Amino acid sequence: MLTTAEILKLVAKTEFRPFTKNDFMSFGGVETRNPLIGEIGDLVVILDGDLVCVVNENCEEQHFRLKIAEVGLVG
């Protein structure tokens, strides 16, 4: 199981591209209209809104929800 830090590192280092028609057919469970996909080593990383999905070479998936708080300016 990947840690939060490892997931953030994967997202930061992966070069993403928009989904193609074939990606939508292969990964039909995406929830947003404009998901992104990229490969890093033996892993496929999918950004689907605030969801990160990591798929390994054995087609095992791990899903992570990004929880990013909005910070307002004080002043």
C-alpha positions as CSV (number, residue, x, y, z in Angstrom):
1,M,0.0,0.0,0.0
2,L,1.4,3.4,-1.0
3,T,1.5,6.2,1.5
4,T,0.1,9.7,1.0
5,A,3.7,11.0,0.5
6,E,4.4,8.4,-2.1
7,I,1.2,9.2,-4.0
8,L,2.0,12.9,-4.0
9,K,5.5,12.1,-5.3
10,L,4.1,10.0,-8.1
11,V,1.6,12.7,-9.1
12,A,4.4,15.3,-9.1
13,K,6.8,13.2,-11.2
14,T,4.3,11.8,-13.8
15,E,3.9,13.5,-17.1
16,F,0.1,13.4,-17.8
17,R,-1.9,13.7,-21.0
18,P,-5.6,13.8,-21.6
19,F,-7.5,10.6,-22.0
20,T,-7.9,9.2,-25.5
21,K,-10.9,7.2,-26.7
22,N,-8.9,4.0,-26.0
23,D,-8.2,5.2,-22.4
24,F,-11.9,5.7,-21.8
25,M,-12.6,2.1,-23.1
26,S,-9.8,0.7,-20.9
27,F,-10.6,2.7,-17.8
28,G,-14.4,3.0,-18.0
29,G,-14.9,3.9,-14.3
30,V,-13.7,7.5,-14.5
31,E,-16.0,10.1,-13.1
32,T,-15.0,13.3,-14.7
33,R,-15.2,14.5,-18.3
34,N,-11.5,15.3,-18.6
35,P,-9.3,12.8,-16.7
36,L,-5.6,12.7,-17.2
37,I,-3.3,9.6,-17.5
38,G,0.4,9.1,-17.3
39,E,3.0,6.3,-16.9
40,I,5.9,6.3,-14.5
41,G,8.0,3.1,-14.4
42,D,5.6,0.1,-14.3
43,L,2.7,2.2,-13.0
44,V,-0.2,3.9,-14.7
45,V,-1.4,7.0,-12.8
46,I,-4.8,8.5,-13.5
47,L,-6.1,11.8,-12.2
48,D,-9.8,11.9,-12.2
49,G,-11.0,15.1,-10.4
50,D,-9.8,14.7,-6.8
51,L,-9.3,10.9,-7.3
52,V,-5.8,9.4,-8.0
53,C,-5.8,5.9,-9.3
54,V,-2.5,3.9,-9.5
55,V,-2.5,0.7,-11.5
56,N,0.6,-1.6,-11.3
57,E,1.9,-4.2,-13.8
58,N,-0.5,-6.9,-12.4
59,C,-3.5,-4.6,-13.0
60,E,-4.0,-4.1,-9.3
61,E,-5.5,-0.7,-8.5
62,Q,-5.2,1.6,-5.5
63,H,-7.4,4.7,-5.2
64,F,-6.7,7.8,-3.2
65,R,-8.9,11.0,-2.7
66,L,-6.9,14.2,-2.6
67,K,-8.2,16.5,0.1
68,I,-6.9,19.9,-0.5
69,A,-8.2,22.7,1.7
70,E,-8.9,26.1,0.3
71,V,-7.0,28.8,2.1
72,G,-8.3,32.3,2.3
73,L,-6.3,35.4,2.6
74,V,-6.4,37.2,6.0
75,G,-6.3,40.9,5.9
